[in-house]
Amino acid sequence: MAVSESSLREPLSAALPGVGRALVMAGKISQKAAEEVHRKALTSGEAFIPELIQSGAISASDLAHTLAQAFSAPLIDVDALDPVRLPKDLLDVKLTLKYRLLALSKRGGRLVVVTADPSDHEAAEKIKFVTQMGVEWVIGEFDKIARLVEKHGKSVADSMDSIIGTGFDFDEAALSSDAPPDTTEDAPSDVEDAPVVKFLHKVLLDAIGLGASDLHFEPYEHQYRVRFRIDGELQEIISPPVAIKEKLASRIKVISRLDIAEKRIPQDGRMKLKVGPDRVIDFRVSTLPTLFGEKIVIRILDPSSARMGIEALGYEPEEKTRLLTAIERPYGMILVTGPTGSGKTVSLYTCLNLLNKPGVNISTAEDPSEINLPGVNQVNVNEKAGLTFAVALRAFLRQDPDVIMVGEIRDLETADIAIKAAQTGHLVLSTLHTNDAPTTLTRMRNMGIAPFNIASSVILITAQRLARRLCAKCKQPADIPHENLLDAGFPESEIDGSWTPYRPVGCDACNNGYKGRVGIYEVMPISEELQRIILADGSALEIAEQARAEGVRSLRQSGLHKVRLGVTSLEEVLACTNQ
């Protein structure tokens, strides 16, 4: 009996994976324990390492250290890797998921790959075949690698399997046509292509689920990538086959009511997606001809964002009071400034929602109107047809308006009409692309508007930025040197130890330590003293100095206040504001 057991055991010993043999030789586990884990792995169909860790025979950390020593390979802390900065085009997503590994970089003709199993010859050969490069292993802890791969490696393409069917893959031969790319004879089949339809639907649902604001479909010569803007940062989500680009563009164009035959000029359109019994999401679609096909950007327009209420936007009590006081005035001009994507539209819509009462006539001119507001007369500017902001404004003034909203003041003509409307008993809300509130006034002056018109019409200017909000679950106190706090703009009197700055960490519930965004505002009412400076053609510096004397926080000071409250990090404030 002993002999038969021995004869049975020998083949198993020989059949042990390289990791098992390395651990036995290092004295970390017994041969019997290794064979038992191997037998269980074969039975369950699971890999050797996850089965080993699950058994409790060795920890993931101890395993990584042992294998790094046994195979003379570098050891890396996977938690220190920034998932956003990991290259996503070096290795196919399916390979990373199957073998639980991550490509770090390309060095010469070799690919640097993080793995928990450096003895996996199958994975090495597969990588060599696909990439035509050698493999240089770096050891990491299995659980950390698996977590990172699952969180950031699992992409839309892989989740499509559950929609379309197991083992589905884009058939590049079928997608590629012998016809030139500009021909449209096959457009109907493009549109009806079920995998493409389901792929797009899945991408849109994923984007909504992840809280993305924009989707980018970008064709390149040898690559096609899809990126989401989440919390203000672009992240690559999936890289489908290049051959899909024509069919995907055709599908998006059809549902956005764009001309699928026109691929030479940019186009703009809209589409809707019903995501629940009572929730419909609007999308604004923009196409742009590039060297290798049409780049398409889809902006997600959630109507619920306009009804969030002013408290949800992140205004501090004194800033909120200033804004509410201004919008309750019967006439005058309120300007919201900031770069693209800083939340100006949501701020304006929130104000319009507060003003939207049965006894108030509100008209808006936008390019285009992003969110539909019941009870508000919204007009889309159409410059080709001659409907400019200026033309729409003139028409509004003959429509017995109470409140007018102009999407953007771009030229002197629009500014002139808007100012005249503000001077003749109408409340005018608009946006302007400037960096902060004081420079807005000098920008208007440079457009050619007379100082007395600015002083007599503008009642409030708010400048804003969006900063990422720290995740409440995982944020931790940050140890920031006293000098750095002073350099950031904190006065000496505020660095008294009564508050604690926080830093991002990252967990399953957030995105690199941040979840959602919060507004940073500079709300500057135009006082009599500021009017005098404007009439004297004062500079932006003089205006800023007077505003500071009147208790108006600059964008930087407003951001630092959010740091004190623990809402965001100092790094985030420094990144989105100037001192």
MIDREN-325197 format. One line per field, with one value per residue (C-alpha): residue in three letters; x, y, z; residue number from 0. Coordinates in steps of 0.05 Angstrom, whole numbers. Example, Ala and Ser with C-alpha at 12.3 -4.5 7.8 and 13.67 -1.06 7.14 Angstrom:
BEGIN
resn	(ALA, SER)
x	(246, 273)
y	(-90, -21)
z	(156, 143)
resi	(0, 1)
This chain:
BEGIN
resn	(MET, ALA, VAL, SER, GLU, SER, SER, LEU, ARG, GLU, PRO, LEU, SER, ALA, ALA, LEU, PRO, GLY, VAL, GLY, ARG, ALA, LEU, VAL, MET, ALA, GLY, LYS, ILE, SER, GLN, LYS, ALA, ALA, GLU, GLU, VAL, HIS, ARG, LYS, ALA, LEU, THR, SER, GLY, GLU, ALA, PHE, ILE, PRO, GLU, LEU, ILE, GLN, SER, GLY, ALA, ILE, SER, ALA, SER, ASP, LEU, ALA, HIS, THR, LEU, ALA, GLN, ALA, PHE, SER, ALA, PRO, LEU, ILE, ASP, VAL, ASP, ALA, LEU, ASP, PRO, VAL, ARG, LEU, PRO, LYS, ASP, LEU, LEU, ASP, VAL, LYS, LEU, THR, LEU, LYS, TYR, ARG, LEU, LEU, ALA, LEU, SER, LYS, ARG, GLY, GLY, ARG, LEU, VAL, VAL, VAL, THR, ALA, ASP, PRO, SER, ASP, HIS, GLU, ALA, ALA, GLU, LYS, ILE, LYS, PHE, VAL, THR, GLN, MET, GLY, VAL, GLU, TRP, VAL, ILE, GLY, GLU, PHE, ASP, LYS, ILE, ALA, ARG, LEU, VAL, GLU, LYS, HIS, GLY, LYS, SER, VAL, ALA, ASP, SER, MET, ASP, SER, ILE, ILE, GLY, THR, GLY, PHE, ASP, PHE, ASP, GLU, ALA, ALA, LEU, SER, SER, ASP, ALA, PRO, PRO, ASP, THR, THR, GLU, ASP, ALA, PRO, SER, ASP, VAL, GLU, ASP, ALA, PRO, VAL, VAL, LYS, PHE, LEU, HIS, LYS, VAL, LEU, LEU, ASP, ALA, ILE, GLY, LEU, GLY, ALA, SER, ASP, LEU, HIS, PHE, GLU, PRO, TYR, GLU, HIS, GLN, TYR, ARG, VAL, ARG, PHE, ARG, ILE, ASP, GLY, GLU, LEU, GLN, GLU, ILE, ILE, SER, PRO, PRO, VAL, ALA, ILE, LYS, GLU, LYS, LEU, ALA, SER, ARG, ILE, LYS, VAL, ILE, SER, ARG, LEU, ASP, ILE, ALA, GLU, LYS, ARG, ILE, PRO, GLN, ASP, GLY, ARG, MET, LYS, LEU, LYS, VAL, GLY, PRO, ASP, ARG, VAL, ILE, ASP, PHE, ARG, VAL, SER, THR, LEU, PRO, THR, LEU, PHE, GLY, GLU, LYS, ILE, VAL, ILE, ARG, ILE, LEU, ASP, PRO, SER, SER, ALA, ARG, MET, GLY, ILE, GLU, ALA, LEU, GLY, TYR, GLU, PRO, GLU, GLU, LYS, THR, ARG, LEU, LEU, THR, ALA, ILE, GLU, ARG, PRO, TYR, GLY, MET, ILE, LEU, VAL, THR, GLY, PRO, THR, GLY, SER, GLY, LYS, THR, VAL, SER, LEU, TYR, THR, CYS, LEU, ASN, LEU, LEU, ASN, LYS, PRO, GLY, VAL, ASN, ILE, SER, THR, ALA, GLU, ASP, PRO, SER, GLU, ILE, ASN, LEU, PRO, GLY, VAL, ASN, GLN, VAL, ASN, VAL, ASN, GLU, LYS, ALA, GLY, LEU, THR, PHE, ALA, VAL, ALA, LEU, ARG, ALA, PHE, LEU, ARG, GLN, ASP, PRO, ASP, VAL, ILE, MET, VAL, GLY, GLU, ILE, ARG, ASP, LEU, GLU, THR, ALA, ASP, ILE, ALA, ILE, LYS, ALA, ALA, GLN, THR, GLY, HIS, LEU, VAL, LEU, SER, THR, LEU, HIS, THR, ASN, ASP, ALA, PRO, THR, THR, LEU, THR, ARG, MET, ARG, ASN, MET, GLY, ILE, ALA, PRO, PHE, ASN, ILE, ALA, SER, SER, VAL, ILE, LEU, ILE, THR, ALA, GLN, ARG, LEU, ALA, ARG, ARG, LEU, CYS, ALA, LYS, CYS, LYS, GLN, PRO, ALA, ASP, ILE, PRO, HIS, GLU, ASN, LEU, LEU, ASP, ALA, GLY, PHE, PRO, GLU, SER, GLU, ILE, ASP, GLY, SER, TRP, THR, PRO, TYR, ARG, PRO, VAL, GLY, CYS, ASP, ALA, CYS, ASN, ASN, GLY, TYR, LYS, GLY, ARG, VAL, GLY, ILE, TYR, GLU, VAL, MET, PRO, ILE, SER, GLU, GLU, LEU, GLN, ARG, ILE, ILE, LEU, ALA, ASP, GLY, SER, ALA, LEU, GLU, ILE, ALA, GLU, GLN, ALA, ARG, ALA, GLU, GLY, VAL, ARG, SER, LEU, ARG, GLN, SER, GLY, LEU, HIS, LYS, VAL, ARG, LEU, GLY, VAL, THR, SER, LEU, GLU, GLU, VAL, LEU, ALA, CYS, THR, ASN, GLN)
x	(0, 57, 88, 24, 16, 88, 77, 14, 50, 109, 70, 33, 99, 124, 59, 62, 62, 128, 101, 85, 154, 188, 149, 165, 239, 238, 207, 145, 96, 101, 98, 35, 1, 23, -4, -70, -78, -60, -112, -166, -147, -154, -222, -249, -218, -186, -113, -62, -45, -116, -131, -67, -83, -155, -131, -92, -27, 9, -9, -7, 48, 91, 80, 102, 166, 184, 173, 212, 271, 263, 258, 305, 252, 236, 180, 130, 76, 15, -23, 28, 9, -36, -91, -105, -33, -27, -18, -79, -55, 4, -35, -103, -155, -176, -106, -100, -165, -151, -81, -90, -31, -17, 29, 71, 115, 152, 228, 265, 235, 210, 145, 148, 89, 66, 45, 36, 60, 127, 127, 65, 96, 28, 17, 88, 80, 12, 40, 99, 53, 5, 55, 116, 157, 194, 167, 201, 165, 155, 125, 64, 15, -40, -99, -77, -66, -133, -168, -135, -148, -221, -232, -195, -183, -253, -280, -342, -320, -317, -383, -412, -405, -464, -506, -488, -468, -410, -347, -370, -316, -317, -308, -258, -263, -338, -332, -279, -305, -268, -306, -273, -289, -328, -380, -449, -481, -473, -502, -567, -528, -484, -544, -577, -513, -537, -469, -454, -523, -514, -443, -464, -522, -476, -424, -478, -506, -436, -421, -485, -470, -400, -424, -387, -400, -372, -356, -300, -298, -230, -204, -129, -88, -79, -123, -194, -206, -265, -254, -300, -293, -306, -301, -266, -212, -210, -201, -192, -246, -240, -202, -248, -224, -209, -255, -317, -308, -350, -409, -407, -405, -463, -504, -492, -508, -574, -602, -576, -612, -547, -527, -492, -467, -431, -363, -324, -352, -368, -440, -481, -541, -580, -607, -645, -640, -693, -659, -719, -794, -789, -718, -696, -624, -608, -543, -510, -470, -413, -375, -307, -271, -200, -144, -169, -244, -295, -282, -348, -359, -424, -442, -490, -544, -581, -643, -640, -576, -616, -662, -609, -620, -570, -547, -521, -476, -428, -441, -421, -476, -452, -441, -510, -541, -507, -531, -602, -606, -582, -631, -689, -675, -724, -671, -596, -544, -516, -454, -428, -356, -308, -276, -313, -337, -336, -411, -435, -496, -519, -511, -553, -607, -610, -622, -675, -709, -714, -743, -790, -858, -926, -923, -854, -839, -770, -736, -669, -623, -572, -524, -554, -603, -574, -629, -704, -738, -815, -843, -783, -783, -718, -691, -633, -587, -578, -526, -534, -607, -591, -616, -557, -556, -567, -627, -658, -647, -682, -741, -744, -751, -815, -842, -857, -801, -785, -721, -674, -618, -564, -521, -457, -437, -389, -389, -403, -472, -498, -467, -497, -568, -561, -538, -595, -644, -614, -621, -694, -725, -705, -663, -609, -567, -509, -440, -372, -306, -259, -213, -243, -294, -250, -222, -294, -304, -240, -258, -324, -287, -240, -301, -318, -372, -371, -353, -418, -459, -421, -428, -503, -523, -479, -503, -464, -408, -394, -332, -329, -289, -304, -258, -261, -293, -255, -286, -317, -302, -227, -198, -143, -109, -51, 14, 28, 87, 73, 111, 69, 5, 31, 53, -16, -48, -68, -57, -14, -73, -112, -56, -71, -82, -157, -170, -139, -126, -143, -113, -142, -130, -174, -224, -277, -329, -290, -244, -172, -195, -247, -322, -362, -345, -357, -361, -310, -340, -320, -385, -374, -433, -421, -421, -421, -346, -334, -379, -334, -272, -307, -327, -255, -234, -196, -155, -172, -122, -158, -225, -197, -167, -233, -272, -224, -235, -310, -303, -306, -265, -222, -225, -162, -188, -255, -218, -175, -238, -262, -195, -206, -275, -245, -286, -228, -152, -100, -71, -138, -148, -78, -92, -155, -141, -89, -59)
y	(0, 47, 31, 46, 112, 130, 112, 155, 213, 217, 238, 290, 318, 322, 354, 409, 479, 518, 561, 499, 470, 537, 542, 470, 481, 546, 508, 552, 494, 418, 376, 343, 410, 433, 370, 377, 449, 427, 371, 420, 470, 416, 395, 466, 491, 549, 568, 543, 610, 633, 563, 566, 633, 613, 551, 595, 557, 622, 696, 736, 781, 722, 687, 749, 758, 684, 681, 746, 714, 646, 673, 732, 781, 851, 860, 917, 946, 943, 992, 1045, 1041, 1096, 1058, 1120, 1123, 1049, 1040, 1006, 994, 948, 885, 859, 866, 794, 770, 813, 786, 713, 710, 766, 808, 881, 911, 966, 991, 973, 972, 958, 894, 871, 881, 893, 855, 850, 779, 736, 674, 683, 608, 614, 594, 593, 667, 684, 649, 680, 750, 736, 712, 771, 828, 799, 820, 784, 785, 814, 792, 837, 804, 832, 807, 765, 796, 867, 849, 815, 874, 924, 881, 871, 944, 976, 920, 894, 935, 945, 893, 838, 855, 850, 775, 774, 814, 783, 712, 675, 676, 734, 773, 826, 794, 841, 807, 817, 888, 908, 920, 921, 985, 1052, 1079, 1138, 1096, 1090, 1032, 988, 1040, 1002, 940, 984, 1011, 944, 909, 879, 873, 947, 968, 928, 952, 1026, 1014, 980, 1037, 1090, 1052, 1042, 1116, 1134, 1083, 1110, 1182, 1203, 1272, 1258, 1198, 1202, 1154, 1165, 1131, 1126, 1090, 1025, 1036, 1055, 1077, 1097, 1144, 1170, 1236, 1217, 1272, 1317, 1266, 1227, 1152, 1100, 1047, 1001, 994, 957, 935, 991, 958, 977, 1052, 1061, 1020, 1054, 1124, 1106, 1080, 1142, 1187, 1153, 1158, 1230, 1248, 1267, 1257, 1190, 1205, 1269, 1252, 1314, 1367, 1369, 1356, 1366, 1327, 1300, 1233, 1204, 1140, 1115, 1084, 1073, 1080, 1154, 1173, 1195, 1218, 1267, 1264, 1318, 1289, 1323, 1292, 1315, 1289, 1268, 1235, 1165, 1173, 1212, 1227, 1229, 1262, 1250, 1295, 1266, 1317, 1293, 1337, 1320, 1361, 1425, 1407, 1392, 1456, 1510, 1474, 1414, 1458, 1474, 1548, 1571, 1607, 1678, 1662, 1631, 1692, 1739, 1698, 1692, 1766, 1782, 1736, 1765, 1835, 1858, 1878, 1877, 1829, 1767, 1736, 1666, 1656, 1598, 1551, 1496, 1441, 1483, 1476, 1544, 1515, 1476, 1540, 1580, 1527, 1522, 1598, 1592, 1536, 1582, 1638, 1591, 1610, 1616, 1692, 1698, 1696, 1666, 1661, 1629, 1630, 1574, 1540, 1488, 1482, 1427, 1411, 1419, 1460, 1458, 1528, 1561, 1584, 1555, 1575, 1541, 1589, 1572, 1616, 1583, 1603, 1673, 1660, 1688, 1707, 1780, 1763, 1719, 1774, 1826, 1778, 1765, 1839, 1839, 1778, 1812, 1778, 1781, 1739, 1729, 1678, 1683, 1621, 1660, 1732, 1724, 1791, 1865, 1862, 1808, 1844, 1910, 1883, 1843, 1906, 1947, 1893, 1895, 1970, 1970, 1928, 1856, 1807, 1780, 1718, 1698, 1666, 1692, 1655, 1689, 1664, 1700, 1753, 1816, 1801, 1793, 1868, 1884, 1832, 1868, 1933, 1903, 1879, 1952, 1962, 2031, 2033, 2069, 2013, 1960, 1997, 2010, 1940, 1886, 1869, 1805, 1763, 1692, 1654, 1579, 1516, 1443, 1406, 1331, 1314, 1269, 1201, 1201, 1127, 1126, 1196, 1202, 1260, 1289, 1312, 1377, 1420, 1488, 1523, 1489, 1512, 1583, 1579, 1553, 1616, 1600, 1659, 1645, 1656, 1598, 1547, 1536, 1461, 1468, 1433, 1375, 1371, 1305, 1266, 1216, 1142, 1101, 1045, 1004, 1058, 1115, 1135, 1142, 1172, 1220, 1212, 1267, 1340, 1404, 1475, 1529, 1598, 1671, 1709, 1784, 1832, 1899, 1950, 2026, 2028, 1976, 2017, 2078, 2037, 2012, 2083, 2106, 2050, 2014, 1952, 1881, 1886, 1946, 1911, 1848, 1888, 1924, 1859, 1828, 1887, 1875, 1803, 1768, 1704, 1692, 1625, 1602, 1625, 1591, 1527, 1531, 1538, 1472, 1441, 1466, 1433, 1367, 1368, 1365, 1359, 1414, 1383, 1387, 1461, 1479, 1443, 1481, 1552, 1605, 1646)
z	(0, 16, -51, -88, -52, -69, -141, -142, -109, -155, -217, -177, -152, -222, -244, -191, -221, -218, -161, -120, -131, -114, -48, -29, -43, -2, 56, 57, 49, 51, -11, 15, 24, -45, -77, -40, -64, -135, -132, -109, -164, -217, -189, -184, -249, -211, -218, -168, -134, -117, -90, -49, -18, -5, 32, 81, 71, 55, 51, -14, 13, 36, -31, -70, -29, -35, -110, -121, -85, -119, -190, -179, -203, -178, -127, -134, -89, -133, -89, -107, -181, -208, -247, -290, -314, -331, -406, -435, -506, -492, -476, -496, -440, -447, -433, -370, -344, -361, -331, -279, -299, -317, -370, -340, -397, -460, -457, -521, -549, -481, -444, -369, -338, -265, -246, -184, -222, -259, -275, -320, -387, -422, -406, -427, -494, -506, -493, -539, -595, -589, -579, -615, -554, -499, -428, -367, -303, -242, -180, -145, -92, -123, -87, -104, -177, -182, -151, -198, -259, -241, -226, -284, -333, -341, -398, -438, -490, -438, -407, -477, -473, -425, -473, -540, -521, -493, -535, -579, -613, -666, -733, -764, -832, -833, -808, -858, -927, -993, -1010, -995, -926, -952, -989, -956, -995, -934, -887, -874, -853, -810, -774, -764, -741, -675, -640, -654, -629, -565, -557, -561, -513, -463, -468, -455, -395, -367, -375, -338, -284, -273, -270, -333, -363, -433, -477, -529, -589, -620, -684, -697, -750, -712, -652, -633, -562, -520, -462, -407, -370, -298, -244, -295, -315, -379, -370, -424, -417, -477, -542, -591, -660, -709, -759, -718, -726, -789, -763, -695, -726, -771, -713, -670, -729, -745, -674, -669, -735, -769, -842, -846, -916, -894, -865, -887, -839, -765, -745, -681, -659, -599, -576, -517, -477, -430, -369, -325, -321, -306, -325, -394, -407, -463, -501, -542, -600, -636, -695, -720, -783, -765, -806, -791, -786, -746, -674, -636, -568, -531, -473, -421, -403, -341, -330, -255, -248, -261, -203, -152, -114, -97, -34, -74, -117, -60, -47, 22, 62, 48, -27, -31, 1, -48, -108, -83, -68, -139, -175, -135, -162, -216, -267, -279, -308, -273, -305, -293, -316, -320, -370, -409, -363, -299, -286, -312, -346, -285, -242, -291, -296, -221, -218, -273, -234, -173, -217, -256, -228, -262, -260, -292, -367, -379, -447, -462, -523, -523, -570, -562, -504, -461, -411, -424, -371, -370, -364, -397, -470, -497, -565, -601, -637, -711, -744, -812, -813, -787, -716, -676, -602, -621, -665, -611, -559, -602, -610, -535, -521, -563, -525, -458, -420, -345, -345, -405, -406, -460, -468, -480, -495, -553, -588, -579, -612, -564, -504, -525, -531, -466, -429, -458, -435, -365, -364, -385, -331, -347, -308, -355, -340, -383, -386, -406, -415, -367, -311, -251, -232, -234, -303, -329, -323, -361, -413, -425, -430, -482, -522, -532, -479, -448, -373, -353, -387, -348, -282, -291, -314, -281, -211, -196, -225, -203, -226, -214, -220, -205, -158, -144, -78, -31, -18, 51, 62, 50, 57, 109, 145, 105, 136, 98, 119, 148, 92, 38, 71, 72, -1, -20, 8, 79, 127, 187, 234, 202, 210, 283, 287, 295, 228, 189, 115, 81, 24, -26, -15, -61, -48, -84, -75, -108, -165, -140, -74, -103, -114, -147, -152, -113, -138, -119, -126, -127, -119, -129, -122, -157, -100, -107, -95, -150, -196, -184, -202, -266, -285, -274, -322, -265, -276, -256, -199, -169, -175, -143, -85, -72, -76, -25, 21, 15, 39, -29, -29, -90, -125, -89, -20, -34, -52, 11, 52, 22, 43, 114, 114, 90, 26, -23, -22, -26, -89, -124, -105, -129, -195, -211, -185, -194, -138)
resi	(0, 1, 2, 3, 4, 5, 6, 7, 8, 9, 10, 11, 12, 13, 14, 15, 16, 17, 18, 19, 20, 21, 22, 23, 24, 25, 26, 27, 28, 29, 30, 31, 32, 33, 34, 35, 36, 37, 38, 39, 40, 41, 42, 43, 44, 45, 46, 47, 48, 49, 50, 51, 52, 53, 54, 55, 56, 57, 58, 59, 60, 61, 62, 63, 64, 65, 66, 67, 68, 69, 70, 71, 72, 73, 74, 75, 76, 77, 78, 79, 80, 81, 82, 83, 84, 85, 86, 87, 88, 89, 90, 91, 92, 93, 94, 95, 96, 97, 98, 99, 100, 101, 102, 103, 104, 105, 106, 107, 108, 109, 110, 111, 112, 113, 114, 115, 116, 117, 118, 119, 120, 121, 122, 123, 124, 125, 126, 127, 128, 129, 130, 131, 132, 133, 134, 135, 136, 137, 138, 139, 140, 141, 142, 143, 144, 145, 146, 147, 148, 149, 150, 151, 152, 153, 154, 155, 156, 157, 158, 159, 160, 161, 162, 163, 164, 165, 166, 167, 168, 169, 170, 171, 172, 173, 174, 175, 176, 177, 178, 179, 180, 181, 182, 183, 184, 185, 186, 187, 188, 189, 190, 191, 192, 193, 194, 195, 196, 197, 198, 199, 200, 201, 202, 203, 204, 205, 206, 207, 208, 209, 210, 211, 212, 213, 214, 215, 216, 217, 218, 219, 220, 221, 222, 223, 224, 225, 226, 227, 228, 229, 230, 231, 232, 233, 234, 235, 236, 237, 238, 239, 240, 241, 242, 243, 244, 245, 246, 247, 248, 249, 250, 251, 252, 253, 254, 255, 256, 257, 258, 259, 260, 261, 262, 263, 264, 265, 266, 267, 268, 269, 270, 271, 272, 273, 274, 275, 276, 277, 278, 279, 280, 281, 282, 283, 284, 285, 286, 287, 288, 289, 290, 291, 292, 293, 294, 295, 296, 297, 298, 299, 300, 301, 302, 303, 304, 305, 306, 307, 308, 309, 310, 311, 312, 313, 314, 315, 316, 317, 318, 319, 320, 321, 322, 323, 324, 325, 326, 327, 328, 329, 330, 331, 332, 333, 334, 335, 336, 337, 338, 339, 340, 341, 342, 343, 344, 345, 346, 347, 348, 349, 350, 351, 352, 353, 354, 355, 356, 357, 358, 359, 360, 361, 362, 363, 364, 365, 366, 367, 368, 369, 370, 371, 372, 373, 374, 375, 376, 377, 378, 379, 380, 381, 382, 383, 384, 385, 386, 387, 388, 389, 390, 391, 392, 393, 394, 395, 396, 397, 398, 399, 400, 401, 402, 403, 404, 405, 406, 407, 408, 409, 410, 411, 412, 413, 414, 415, 416, 417, 418, 419, 420, 421, 422, 423, 424, 425, 426, 427, 428, 429, 430, 431, 432, 433, 434, 435, 436, 437, 438, 439, 440, 441, 442, 443, 444, 445, 446, 447, 448, 449, 450, 451, 452, 453, 454, 455, 456, 457, 458, 459, 460, 461, 462, 463, 464, 465, 466, 467, 468, 469, 470, 471, 472, 473, 474, 475, 476, 477, 478, 479, 480, 481, 482, 483, 484, 485, 486, 487, 488, 489, 490, 491, 492, 493, 494, 495, 496, 497, 498, 499, 500, 501, 502, 503, 504, 505, 506, 507, 508, 509, 510, 511, 512, 513, 514, 515, 516, 517, 518, 519, 520, 521, 522, 523, 524, 525, 526, 527, 528, 529, 530, 531, 532, 533, 534, 535, 536, 537, 538, 539, 540, 541, 542, 543, 544, 545, 546, 547, 548, 549, 550, 551, 552, 553, 554, 555, 556, 557, 558, 559, 560, 561, 562, 563, 564, 565, 566, 567, 568, 569, 570, 571, 572, 573, 574, 575, 576, 577, 578)
